[in-house]
Amino acid sequence: MRGSFKVGLHPLFLLAGVLSALTGRLPLFLAAAVAALEHECAHAFAAKRYGYSLDRIVLMPYGAVVSGELNGIGRREYLAVLAAGPLSNLATGIFFVALWWFFPETYPYTEAAAWVSFSLFFVNLLPAWPLDGGRALSLLLRPLGEKKRRILLALSGLLTAAGVAGYFVYTCFSVPDLSALIFALLLVFGSFGGGRYRRAPLLKKDFRRGMEERRIALSADCTLGGALRYLREDKHLVFVLYEGEEFAGELTEEEFVRAAEAGDYSLSLGACLKEL
């Protein structure tokens, strides 16, 4: 990936693993850890697709956390990055169900993995920060202003936490589900938090071994942020710009990078061309 990519383990994750082994729930714990890692890696790979970096994943006792910055990313691209995590878990769950159809004997060995995958898919749709549903809600609330956005986002998180806590109370009449209580508490804390993402450094190419040139025809109205998705590590990019159907000019990758490093990702490629 662009820049460094690290996976860390929180000390409480190791403790949770030991407790799972002592209570006979180690297979479920490992399945959850792998599913959470898959989920966050899907976010990271989707962010890379648009020229951003989510470059550090930490496995926690309750799942995993990916960190970085997505400042300046467009609404559509941000939603795509958010959707990548849950959709990867959904695809994995469906794969296991299909596997049972063709090879029923695999069911006992993959049931936990399938259950965890589907659970992560549905849980991350909840409208509470820092879940993907909460991040999507935060994006949709931006037009209301920062103050109202924070208030409504926190309210949504607290109501979701209350619902999970209510489920915990319900389980107390039979077998208490302590994981639901812990999850509710985490949602309460998350309601007053937030995450930051970092844009990946734009690549510096090495031409000593030769590199294929990639030419992309684009509207001159396309923004710098929108054009980041076309960058490739192994190709040199040239933007061929058009205003309507009329040729407007060409913008090399070096010129694009110099303009993007200024940080105004809303600037159009046509405006960059005129400034040269």
Backbone bond lengths (Angstrom), bond angles and torsions (degrees), N, CA, C in turn:
res aa  C-N    CA-C-N  psi(-1)  N-CA   C-N-CA  omega(-1)  CA-C   N-CA-C  phi
1 M - - - 1.465 - - 1.518 110.13 -
2 R 1.307 116.84 168.43 1.458 120.86 177.74 1.508 109.29 -71.22
3 G 1.332 115.52 121.79 1.448 118.56 -175.73 1.514 110.47 78.60
4 S 1.320 116.13 -171.36 1.459 121.01 -178.81 1.521 110.43 -80.69
5 F 1.335 114.54 152.76 1.465 121.07 177.60 1.515 106.38 -136.06
6 K 1.324 116.40 118.78 1.457 120.12 -173.08 1.520 110.91 -126.59
7 V 1.321 114.65 147.19 1.464 121.71 174.40 1.519 107.34 -122.32
8 G 1.324 116.69 122.65 1.462 121.40 -178.85 1.513 112.10 -117.02
9 L 1.308 116.03 163.36 1.464 122.86 178.28 1.520 108.91 -118.16
10 H 1.314 116.92 124.76 1.457 121.01 174.34 1.526 108.53 -75.50
11 P 1.353 118.47 141.45 1.472 120.08 179.47 1.523 113.31 -53.41
12 L 1.327 117.79 -35.07 1.462 120.27 179.36 1.531 111.64 -69.21
13 F 1.328 116.59 -24.36 1.463 119.69 175.72 1.527 109.69 -65.14
14 L 1.330 115.88 -43.21 1.462 119.57 178.53 1.530 110.65 -65.29
15 L 1.339 116.55 -39.91 1.460 120.33 178.13 1.522 110.88 -62.81
16 A 1.328 116.39 -42.83 1.462 120.49 178.42 1.528 110.72 -62.53
17 G 1.332 116.12 -35.63 1.459 119.90 177.40 1.514 112.29 -64.66
18 V 1.332 115.76 -41.84 1.462 120.14 178.73 1.528 110.31 -64.19
19 L 1.344 116.53 -44.71 1.463 119.97 178.97 1.526 111.38 -63.09
20 S 1.325 117.03 -37.09 1.464 120.43 178.09 1.522 110.73 -64.61
21 A 1.326 116.22 -39.74 1.462 119.79 179.27 1.527 110.68 -65.30
22 L 1.336 116.57 -39.60 1.464 120.46 -178.14 1.529 112.05 -70.71
23 T 1.329 116.27 -26.58 1.466 119.91 -178.30 1.534 112.38 -99.66
24 G 1.319 117.15 5.85 1.459 120.64 177.46 1.508 114.87 77.87
25 R 1.350 118.18 18.13 1.464 121.10 -178.02 1.526 111.77 -113.10
26 L 1.332 116.42 22.17 1.461 119.89 -177.49 1.535 112.61 -61.53
27 P 1.348 120.64 -43.20 1.477 119.13 179.07 1.533 112.88 -57.40
28 L 1.341 116.57 -41.47 1.459 119.96 178.76 1.522 110.89 -66.23
29 F 1.337 116.14 -39.81 1.458 120.77 179.56 1.534 110.45 -62.77
30 L 1.327 116.96 -45.28 1.462 120.50 -179.56 1.531 111.07 -66.38
31 A 1.334 116.90 -38.58 1.463 120.29 177.48 1.526 110.67 -62.07
32 A 1.334 116.22 -41.21 1.465 120.60 179.37 1.523 110.96 -66.00
33 A 1.341 116.96 -39.58 1.466 120.74 -179.65 1.529 110.78 -64.82
34 V 1.331 116.68 -43.80 1.463 120.28 179.87 1.525 110.93 -66.04
35 A 1.339 116.84 -41.58 1.467 120.55 179.55 1.527 110.80 -64.67
36 A 1.333 117.10 -39.89 1.464 120.71 178.61 1.530 110.69 -66.51
37 L 1.331 116.22 -39.71 1.465 120.09 178.33 1.525 110.35 -65.18
38 E 1.330 116.72 -41.66 1.466 121.08 176.62 1.529 110.38 -60.08
39 H 1.315 116.21 -43.33 1.463 122.46 -178.79 1.529 111.05 -58.85
40 E 1.328 116.32 -49.79 1.463 120.05 -177.09 1.525 111.56 -71.67
41 C 1.332 117.51 -35.00 1.464 120.03 176.49 1.524 110.52 -63.42
42 A 1.320 116.95 -36.05 1.463 120.48 177.62 1.528 110.38 -62.49
43 H 1.342 116.76 -41.86 1.469 120.08 174.38 1.521 110.33 -58.50
44 A 1.340 116.28 -46.74 1.464 121.31 -176.26 1.528 111.44 -63.76
45 F 1.326 117.21 -43.10 1.457 120.21 -179.31 1.525 111.27 -67.57
46 A 1.346 116.81 -36.90 1.458 120.17 177.36 1.529 110.55 -67.02
47 A 1.329 116.97 -39.35 1.468 120.47 177.99 1.520 110.45 -63.61
48 K 1.325 116.72 -39.83 1.463 120.82 178.33 1.525 110.59 -60.37
49 R 1.329 115.75 -36.14 1.463 120.58 -179.94 1.522 112.07 -58.32
50 Y 1.335 117.32 -29.95 1.456 121.83 -178.85 1.530 112.62 -103.45
51 G 1.326 117.45 11.48 1.458 120.93 175.92 1.510 115.03 86.03
52 Y 1.329 117.76 21.27 1.464 121.84 179.95 1.521 110.08 -116.60
53 S 1.318 115.41 168.80 1.460 119.29 -177.33 1.518 111.74 -129.65
54 L 1.322 116.16 117.90 1.460 122.94 164.85 1.518 103.38 -108.70
55 D 1.325 116.40 96.74 1.460 119.95 -160.09 1.528 115.46 -112.14
56 R 1.320 117.90 6.02 1.466 118.18 178.60 1.525 109.79 -142.86
57 I 1.326 115.31 123.96 1.457 121.89 178.17 1.522 108.32 -116.21
58 V 1.310 116.38 130.15 1.464 121.86 177.27 1.520 108.32 -118.49
59 L 1.326 116.39 122.41 1.463 121.24 176.85 1.527 108.44 -78.77
60 M 1.328 115.41 122.89 1.455 122.85 -178.30 1.531 109.03 -110.63
61 P 1.339 118.08 166.02 1.469 119.27 179.02 1.520 113.20 -63.20
62 Y 1.342 117.77 -21.56 1.461 121.58 -178.56 1.526 112.09 -105.51
63 G 1.338 118.54 6.55 1.456 120.97 -178.82 1.510 111.12 147.92
64 A 1.337 116.50 -132.65 1.457 121.32 -179.79 1.518 109.40 -146.36
65 V 1.319 116.42 156.24 1.462 122.85 -179.98 1.519 108.01 -130.75
66 V 1.332 117.07 130.09 1.459 121.77 175.38 1.526 108.26 -108.23
67 S 1.315 117.46 140.55 1.466 120.90 -175.57 1.520 110.88 -128.41
68 G 1.331 114.78 157.90 1.447 123.65 -178.51 1.514 108.45 154.80
69 E 1.337 118.42 -159.65 1.461 122.18 176.93 1.512 110.43 -137.17
70 L 1.324 116.54 142.34 1.462 122.67 174.67 1.519 110.20 -121.38
71 N 1.323 117.45 27.97 1.461 120.43 -178.45 1.522 110.54 -59.50
72 G 1.318 116.10 128.91 1.451 121.24 178.74 1.510 114.54 94.30
73 I 1.321 118.25 -6.76 1.457 120.12 -179.21 1.525 110.55 -70.72
74 G 1.323 116.44 145.84 1.452 120.93 179.50 1.518 112.09 -72.32
75 R 1.330 115.67 161.81 1.460 121.35 -177.57 1.529 111.41 -60.52
76 R 1.322 116.59 -46.76 1.461 120.27 -177.67 1.528 111.05 -64.41
77 E 1.331 116.36 -42.99 1.464 119.89 -179.66 1.527 110.93 -66.11
78 Y 1.333 116.71 -38.78 1.464 120.47 179.69 1.527 110.49 -63.88
79 L 1.332 116.59 -43.14 1.461 119.85 178.53 1.529 111.04 -63.52
80 A 1.324 116.65 -35.60 1.462 120.23 178.19 1.525 110.82 -65.94
81 V 1.335 116.98 -40.14 1.461 120.70 177.64 1.535 110.30 -64.79
82 L 1.330 116.48 -42.14 1.462 120.47 179.02 1.526 111.30 -63.92
83 A 1.321 116.54 -41.11 1.463 120.38 -176.07 1.523 112.28 -71.35
84 A 1.316 117.58 -23.88 1.466 120.87 -174.79 1.523 112.21 -60.17
85 G 1.342 117.16 -39.94 1.463 120.07 -178.36 1.518 113.34 -64.20
86 P 1.341 118.67 -59.25 1.467 119.72 179.17 1.520 113.43 -59.59
87 L 1.330 117.43 -38.72 1.457 119.68 -178.61 1.525 112.04 -66.05
88 S 1.333 116.69 -33.00 1.469 119.03 177.01 1.528 110.29 -65.53
89 N 1.339 116.98 -40.11 1.471 120.00 177.25 1.517 111.36 -67.35
90 L 1.330 117.19 -39.50 1.460 120.65 178.13 1.532 110.31 -62.73
91 A 1.319 116.67 -43.51 1.465 120.30 179.23 1.519 111.16 -62.85
92 T 1.338 116.83 -38.89 1.460 120.27 178.99 1.524 110.93 -65.91
93 G 1.339 116.28 -43.52 1.464 119.66 178.36 1.517 111.82 -61.03
94 I 1.331 116.79 -43.24 1.462 120.82 179.01 1.525 110.72 -64.37
95 F 1.326 116.16 -36.71 1.471 119.94 177.68 1.523 111.02 -59.66
96 F 1.343 116.31 -44.40 1.464 118.71 -179.52 1.527 111.58 -66.33
97 V 1.334 117.47 -38.48 1.458 120.26 177.76 1.531 109.99 -62.47
98 A 1.340 116.29 -42.07 1.466 119.95 177.23 1.527 110.78 -64.42
99 L 1.324 115.67 -36.62 1.464 119.93 178.61 1.522 110.82 -62.87
100 W 1.331 116.74 -39.07 1.473 119.65 178.95 1.531 110.54 -65.17
101 W 1.328 116.15 -33.81 1.457 119.93 -178.42 1.538 110.66 -63.87
102 F 1.335 115.26 -42.72 1.462 119.38 -177.07 1.536 112.77 -89.47
103 F 1.347 115.95 -30.70 1.462 120.08 -178.48 1.535 108.96 -133.39
104 P 1.326 117.47 77.91 1.475 121.25 -176.11 1.517 113.47 -56.66
105 E 1.322 117.58 -26.47 1.469 120.02 -177.75 1.523 112.50 -67.43
106 T 1.351 118.69 -13.89 1.466 121.08 178.97 1.523 112.76 -83.10
107 Y 1.325 117.36 -10.13 1.468 120.97 -175.06 1.528 113.56 -54.73
108 P 1.342 119.65 -48.79 1.472 119.11 -177.37 1.524 113.48 -61.35
109 Y 1.347 116.35 -25.43 1.460 119.90 -175.84 1.532 113.01 -91.88
110 T 1.299 116.82 -15.70 1.466 120.15 -175.05 1.528 113.48 -121.28
111 E 1.326 117.38 0.24 1.461 120.12 -178.23 1.521 111.57 -58.88
112 A 1.343 116.59 -45.87 1.467 120.20 -177.99 1.520 111.05 -62.85
113 A 1.326 117.35 -42.17 1.463 121.02 -179.27 1.522 110.98 -63.97
114 A 1.334 116.87 -41.03 1.466 120.33 179.01 1.523 110.96 -66.25
115 W 1.322 116.44 -44.33 1.470 120.64 -179.54 1.522 110.74 -61.37
116 V 1.336 116.80 -43.52 1.464 121.07 179.76 1.529 110.59 -65.22
117 S 1.323 117.59 -40.60 1.462 120.99 -178.62 1.525 111.37 -63.43
118 F 1.316 116.50 -46.65 1.466 119.45 178.21 1.529 111.07 -65.53
119 S 1.330 116.59 -37.35 1.468 120.25 179.62 1.523 110.85 -62.47
120 L 1.334 117.22 -45.01 1.465 120.42 179.10 1.525 111.49 -63.04
121 F 1.323 115.87 -37.00 1.464 119.01 178.18 1.525 110.52 -60.86
122 F 1.332 117.53 -51.84 1.461 120.61 -176.20 1.528 112.26 -71.07
123 V 1.328 117.62 -40.19 1.461 120.49 -178.68 1.523 110.99 -62.19
124 N 1.344 117.01 -40.12 1.457 119.39 -176.90 1.519 113.49 -73.75
125 L 1.330 117.57 -6.36 1.460 120.19 174.03 1.527 112.15 -84.55
126 L 1.337 117.29 -10.19 1.463 120.42 -179.72 1.528 110.52 -63.69
127 P 1.336 117.60 140.15 1.476 121.18 -176.49 1.527 112.66 -81.92
128 A 1.312 116.75 62.61 1.463 121.52 -179.27 1.516 109.50 -140.33
129 W 1.304 116.60 135.41 1.461 122.45 176.55 1.526 109.50 -72.87
130 P 1.351 120.01 139.19 1.465 127.48 6.59 1.522 113.79 -98.67
131 L 1.321 119.09 23.00 1.457 121.52 178.14 1.528 109.89 -64.89
132 D 1.317 116.22 159.25 1.461 119.93 -176.77 1.522 111.58 -62.26
133 G 1.335 117.43 -35.35 1.454 120.16 176.18 1.520 111.46 -63.07
134 G 1.320 117.26 -37.68 1.455 121.15 177.51 1.514 111.99 -68.66
135 R 1.323 117.49 -38.00 1.465 120.87 177.77 1.535 110.56 -66.58
136 A 1.339 115.92 -39.09 1.465 119.19 177.19 1.528 110.51 -65.45
137 L 1.332 116.49 -40.65 1.467 120.38 177.36 1.518 110.51 -62.24
138 S 1.329 116.84 -40.95 1.457 120.87 178.38 1.524 111.05 -59.52
139 L 1.332 115.92 -40.12 1.459 120.26 178.30 1.531 111.32 -64.45
140 L 1.322 116.48 -42.62 1.464 120.81 -178.67 1.525 112.25 -68.18
141 L 1.351 116.36 -26.17 1.470 120.54 -178.26 1.528 113.59 -87.06
142 R 1.315 118.33 -4.75 1.465 121.00 -177.28 1.517 114.08 -55.41
143 P 1.345 119.61 -40.25 1.468 118.95 -179.25 1.524 113.82 -59.99
144 L 1.330 118.57 -18.35 1.463 121.66 -178.71 1.528 112.63 -79.36
145 G 1.320 116.90 -9.21 1.455 119.55 -176.71 1.521 111.24 100.13
146 E 1.335 116.13 155.53 1.459 121.25 -173.63 1.523 112.89 -62.85
147 K 1.329 118.18 -43.21 1.467 120.73 -176.97 1.525 111.78 -64.29
148 K 1.340 116.98 -49.90 1.464 120.10 179.62 1.522 111.13 -65.07
149 R 1.339 115.89 -36.59 1.460 119.44 179.41 1.520 110.82 -60.22
150 R 1.317 116.74 -46.45 1.469 120.43 -178.96 1.526 111.81 -64.76
151 I 1.328 115.55 -41.12 1.470 119.38 -178.95 1.534 110.65 -64.62
152 L 1.331 116.30 -48.34 1.459 120.09 -178.44 1.521 111.86 -67.22
153 L 1.325 116.06 -35.80 1.469 119.41 178.72 1.524 110.65 -67.28
154 A 1.332 116.44 -42.12 1.462 119.87 177.97 1.530 110.79 -65.40
155 L 1.325 116.73 -39.97 1.463 120.48 179.00 1.529 110.89 -63.30
156 S 1.323 116.25 -42.61 1.460 120.10 178.38 1.521 110.95 -62.68
157 G 1.334 116.42 -41.20 1.460 119.87 178.86 1.517 112.93 -65.03
158 L 1.332 115.93 -40.94 1.467 120.02 179.78 1.527 111.46 -67.48
159 L 1.332 116.98 -39.11 1.465 119.92 177.61 1.530 110.95 -65.62
160 T 1.333 116.24 -38.87 1.466 119.95 176.82 1.523 110.28 -64.69
161 A 1.332 116.39 -42.31 1.459 120.86 177.86 1.525 110.94 -62.01
162 A 1.336 116.05 -38.88 1.465 120.01 178.53 1.526 111.00 -63.64
163 G 1.318 116.10 -39.11 1.459 119.55 177.74 1.522 112.13 -64.33
164 V 1.321 116.47 -42.47 1.474 120.31 178.27 1.524 110.08 -66.13
165 A 1.346 116.42 -39.86 1.473 119.92 177.92 1.527 110.55 -63.93
166 G 1.337 116.18 -37.21 1.467 119.63 177.06 1.523 111.18 -62.87
167 Y 1.324 116.15 -37.62 1.467 119.47 176.44 1.522 110.68 -63.72
168 F 1.351 116.23 -39.09 1.465 119.68 177.66 1.527 111.03 -61.04
169 V 1.342 116.17 -43.94 1.469 120.20 178.68 1.525 109.95 -60.37
170 Y 1.310 116.64 -40.72 1.471 121.18 179.00 1.530 110.56 -60.25
171 T 1.345 116.94 -41.89 1.472 119.49 -178.63 1.523 112.17 -69.73
172 C 1.315 117.75 -18.40 1.468 120.41 -179.12 1.538 112.00 -66.14
173 F 1.324 116.52 -17.71 1.460 119.20 177.91 1.524 112.36 -79.34
174 S 1.332 115.56 -8.01 1.469 119.72 176.22 1.523 108.63 -131.49
175 V 1.338 117.03 -92.55 1.468 121.89 175.98 1.521 108.14 -117.72
176 P 1.318 118.70 111.07 1.470 120.99 -177.83 1.525 112.06 -57.73
177 D 1.324 115.84 131.60 1.462 121.52 177.91 1.533 107.82 -97.12
178 L 1.319 116.05 92.21 1.461 120.97 -176.80 1.526 111.83 -65.10
179 S 1.335 116.35 -28.93 1.465 118.76 179.50 1.528 110.66 -63.36
180 A 1.340 117.38 -33.13 1.464 120.84 177.60 1.527 110.59 -66.25
181 L 1.335 116.62 -39.74 1.466 120.59 177.98 1.529 110.77 -63.91
182 I 1.326 116.81 -45.13 1.469 120.74 179.40 1.525 110.35 -62.88
183 F 1.332 115.58 -41.69 1.461 119.71 179.16 1.529 111.30 -62.80
184 A 1.328 116.77 -40.41 1.462 120.95 178.47 1.533 110.76 -62.04
185 L 1.326 116.63 -41.90 1.470 120.52 178.91 1.525 111.25 -64.71
186 L 1.329 116.54 -40.21 1.462 120.14 178.27 1.527 111.16 -64.04
187 L 1.328 116.52 -36.74 1.457 119.91 177.97 1.528 111.46 -67.06
188 V 1.323 116.16 -35.48 1.473 119.90 177.34 1.524 109.80 -62.78
189 F 1.342 116.47 -47.41 1.467 120.37 179.29 1.524 110.33 -64.77
190 G 1.338 117.05 -40.04 1.453 120.76 -179.48 1.512 113.45 -66.32
191 S 1.326 117.25 -24.68 1.463 120.90 -179.49 1.520 112.46 -63.67
192 F 1.318 116.94 -20.67 1.468 120.59 -178.14 1.516 111.44 -112.96
193 G 1.340 115.41 14.39 1.459 119.31 -178.52 1.509 111.43 -113.77
194 G 1.304 114.68 -163.80 1.464 121.26 -179.77 1.508 108.83 -179.77
195 G 1.300 117.07 159.93 1.456 121.79 -178.86 1.510 110.69 -118.46
196 R 1.313 115.63 159.23 1.449 121.17 176.84 1.514 108.69 -124.74
197 Y 1.314 114.89 148.05 1.448 120.84 179.31 1.525 108.91 -127.28
198 R 1.300 116.38 153.51 1.453 121.65 -176.54 1.520 110.36 -118.71
199 R 1.317 117.49 136.26 1.465 120.96 175.46 1.521 109.06 -72.06
200 A 1.314 116.28 138.82 1.460 120.54 178.82 1.521 109.44 -66.40
201 P 1.349 118.07 145.88 1.460 119.19 174.24 1.522 109.87 -63.91
202 L 1.338 116.38 138.06 1.454 119.25 178.73 1.518 109.51 -67.85
203 L 1.310 115.65 143.95 1.456 121.21 -169.72 1.522 112.48 -71.24
204 K 1.333 115.23 144.72 1.457 122.50 169.66 1.534 106.40 -105.94
205 K 1.318 116.06 116.22 1.455 120.42 -173.47 1.526 111.96 -82.21
206 D 1.320 115.13 152.44 1.458 122.96 176.03 1.533 106.96 -117.22
207 F 1.345 116.25 112.17 1.457 120.53 -173.76 1.523 113.22 -96.85
208 R 1.332 118.27 5.97 1.458 119.73 -174.71 1.526 112.63 -63.14
209 R 1.315 118.35 -30.66 1.461 121.98 -177.88 1.533 111.95 -100.83
210 G 1.328 116.34 5.54 1.452 119.26 179.98 1.518 111.71 85.07
211 M 1.331 116.23 148.66 1.461 120.74 -178.52 1.523 109.79 -151.71
212 E 1.310 116.22 137.00 1.454 121.16 179.27 1.528 110.27 -69.54
213 E 1.333 116.38 138.48 1.464 120.87 177.45 1.518 109.54 -89.74
214 R 1.328 116.10 136.09 1.463 122.58 179.73 1.528 108.45 -118.92
215 R 1.319 116.87 120.64 1.453 121.95 -177.86 1.530 109.03 -106.62
216 I 1.348 115.43 128.30 1.459 121.75 -178.23 1.524 108.81 -121.11
217 A 1.336 116.55 123.58 1.461 121.04 175.89 1.523 108.76 -86.71
218 L 1.335 116.46 126.01 1.458 121.43 -176.06 1.516 110.47 -140.42
219 S 1.321 114.99 156.84 1.456 120.49 171.09 1.518 108.93 -69.25
220 A 1.310 116.71 141.60 1.464 121.28 178.30 1.522 111.43 -65.01
221 D 1.328 117.25 -15.74 1.461 121.24 178.87 1.526 112.73 -79.76
222 C 1.327 117.64 -12.24 1.462 120.66 179.90 1.529 109.64 -61.41
223 T 1.321 117.00 138.23 1.468 121.05 -177.87 1.522 111.37 -84.83
224 L 1.324 115.48 164.43 1.461 120.59 176.05 1.522 110.64 -59.54
225 G 1.351 116.22 -42.78 1.460 119.95 179.30 1.511 112.24 -62.24
226 G 1.328 116.58 -40.14 1.450 120.04 179.83 1.512 113.25 -69.91
227 A 1.335 117.36 -27.75 1.463 121.46 -177.74 1.527 112.86 -84.14
228 L 1.329 117.92 -12.56 1.465 120.39 -178.51 1.527 112.65 -59.08
229 R 1.336 116.27 -28.13 1.462 120.29 -176.38 1.529 112.14 -62.35
230 Y 1.335 117.28 -20.28 1.460 119.87 -174.88 1.531 113.14 -86.83
231 L 1.323 118.08 -9.50 1.464 120.78 179.54 1.519 110.41 -65.05
232 R 1.323 116.10 138.11 1.451 122.03 176.90 1.520 109.27 -132.25
233 E 1.322 116.42 143.46 1.452 120.32 -178.31 1.519 111.91 -68.09
234 D 1.326 117.79 -31.73 1.462 121.29 -172.59 1.531 113.62 -105.21
235 K 1.331 118.12 12.89 1.460 121.17 -179.33 1.520 110.28 -138.85
236 H 1.331 115.66 147.14 1.458 121.45 175.33 1.517 108.06 -94.82
237 L 1.318 117.10 128.95 1.451 122.48 -169.98 1.529 111.72 -100.91
238 V 1.317 115.71 139.95 1.464 122.86 171.28 1.524 107.73 -131.94
239 F 1.333 117.03 123.24 1.456 121.71 177.06 1.534 109.34 -89.43
240 V 1.317 116.11 124.62 1.460 121.92 174.77 1.521 106.40 -101.63
241 L 1.335 116.60 110.57 1.462 121.43 -168.90 1.526 112.23 -99.20
242 Y 1.335 114.30 142.66 1.464 121.30 179.27 1.526 109.44 -130.94
243 E 1.318 115.35 141.95 1.463 122.44 170.16 1.519 106.52 -109.08
244 G 1.335 115.61 102.22 1.447 120.04 -169.36 1.522 108.38 69.98
245 E 1.325 116.94 -120.41 1.466 121.22 176.46 1.523 111.80 -106.05
246 E 1.334 116.29 4.93 1.462 120.84 -177.75 1.530 110.21 -95.17
247 F 1.339 115.54 133.77 1.459 121.12 177.41 1.525 109.65 -65.66
248 A 1.352 116.99 128.76 1.459 121.45 -177.39 1.524 112.93 -105.45
249 G 1.323 117.02 -25.49 1.454 119.58 -179.17 1.518 111.28 145.29
250 E 1.329 115.87 -178.02 1.458 121.37 -179.39 1.526 110.28 -122.78
251 L 1.309 115.27 143.80 1.462 122.59 179.47 1.524 107.45 -123.84
252 T 1.333 116.96 117.96 1.458 119.98 -179.51 1.523 110.75 -78.11
253 E 1.319 115.89 165.15 1.464 119.67 179.89 1.520 111.07 -62.50
254 E 1.335 117.69 -37.52 1.469 120.70 179.44 1.531 110.91 -62.88
255 E 1.332 116.58 -42.24 1.465 120.58 177.92 1.521 110.87 -66.70
256 F 1.318 116.06 -39.72 1.463 120.70 177.82 1.524 110.83 -62.28
257 V 1.337 117.09 -44.99 1.464 121.51 -178.50 1.525 110.69 -63.07
258 R 1.331 117.17 -43.01 1.470 119.74 179.53 1.522 110.72 -60.65
259 A 1.335 116.80 -40.60 1.471 119.93 179.20 1.528 110.82 -69.35
260 A 1.336 117.65 -40.58 1.464 121.07 -177.24 1.518 111.73 -69.27
261 E 1.327 117.71 -32.10 1.461 120.38 -178.35 1.527 111.92 -67.34
262 A 1.331 116.92 -16.11 1.466 119.84 175.98 1.518 111.38 -71.37
263 G 1.353 117.08 -19.42 1.460 120.56 172.07 1.513 116.34 96.31
264 D 1.346 118.65 -4.99 1.466 120.11 179.90 1.526 108.48 -93.27
265 Y 1.343 116.49 88.30 1.456 120.38 -174.64 1.520 112.60 -78.56
266 S 1.323 117.35 -5.69 1.463 119.88 177.01 1.531 111.66 -86.88
267 L 1.327 117.83 -7.02 1.462 122.42 179.75 1.524 109.62 -67.65
268 S 1.336 117.23 136.81 1.456 120.79 -179.27 1.524 110.55 -79.86
269 L 1.340 115.78 155.59 1.466 120.01 177.41 1.515 110.62 -64.84
270 G 1.341 116.21 -34.00 1.460 119.69 177.48 1.513 111.53 -61.83
271 A 1.351 116.88 -40.53 1.461 120.50 178.55 1.529 110.34 -66.06
272 C 1.303 117.14 -37.30 1.479 120.77 177.26 1.516 110.05 -62.96
273 L 1.336 115.60 -41.27 1.458 120.85 -179.01 1.526 110.46 -63.14
274 K 1.328 116.49 -40.15 1.460 120.60 -178.16 1.528 111.40 -70.16
275 E 1.344 117.65 -27.42 1.455 121.06 -179.12 1.525 112.56 -77.56
276 L 1.328 117.36 -16.87 1.460 120.33 -177.74 1.518 110.53 -73.29
